[in-house]
Amino acid sequence: MSSGKYFGQPSVMDPQRKAYLIEAAAEAQPYPPEAALAKAWLQANLDQYEDLDWQKHVGIGVQLGGDYDVSIQKMAANATRRRVDLVAYRDGTATLIELKDHVDWAAVRQALDYDDLWKTAPQDPPVSAVLVVGRTGDADIMATAAAKGVTVELLPQVQV
C-alpha cells in the first residue's frame, strides 16, 4: 500500500498528513518490532521527505507463462514480488528503508537485494540511499554495511 507520490511538495510536511503516514506505515508492518521501529524512525525523520510508500513491491515476480489465465499470471507475479518496508521520497529520488529488530549481515544483504531489484522494477525514481533501521545490531555492522553503501541506524530506545 502507498500514499502516492507528490514530488516537489514543500520539505515540511503538513502535520495531519505526517500523522496519517506514520500511523498507516507502522500498521502495515507485519511484526510488532518493525511497526515500533517504523513509527519511531518516521516520527524523527519524515519531515526530511516529501512522501512515503510502505510494503513497496520491487523486482519482477514469478512468470507462470501462457498455460495459465492472464488474471492468475498477474496474481502470481504480484504476490511473489519482494517488498521494501518503507520507501521515502525526496527531490526525485528514493530512500529504501528495511526494518529489522536485530541488524545483521543478512539484513544488509536483503536491503542491497532490494536496491538491485528496484533497478528492474519500478526503476523510477532512482535510489539515492539504502538504510537498515533496527534496535540492535551485530558488532561492527555499521562499518560493514557502510563499506557496501548501506547506512545502519540503531534505535535501542524503541520499546516493543
Secondary structure, 3 states (H helix, E strand, C coil): CECCCCCCCCCCCCHHHHHHHHHHHHHCCCCHHHHHHHHHHHHHHHHHCCEEEEEEEECCCCCCCCCCCHHHHHHHHHHCCEEEEEEEEECCEEEEEEEEEEECHHHHHHHHHHHHHHHHCCCCCCEEEEEEEEEEECCCHHHHHHHCCEEEEECCCCCC
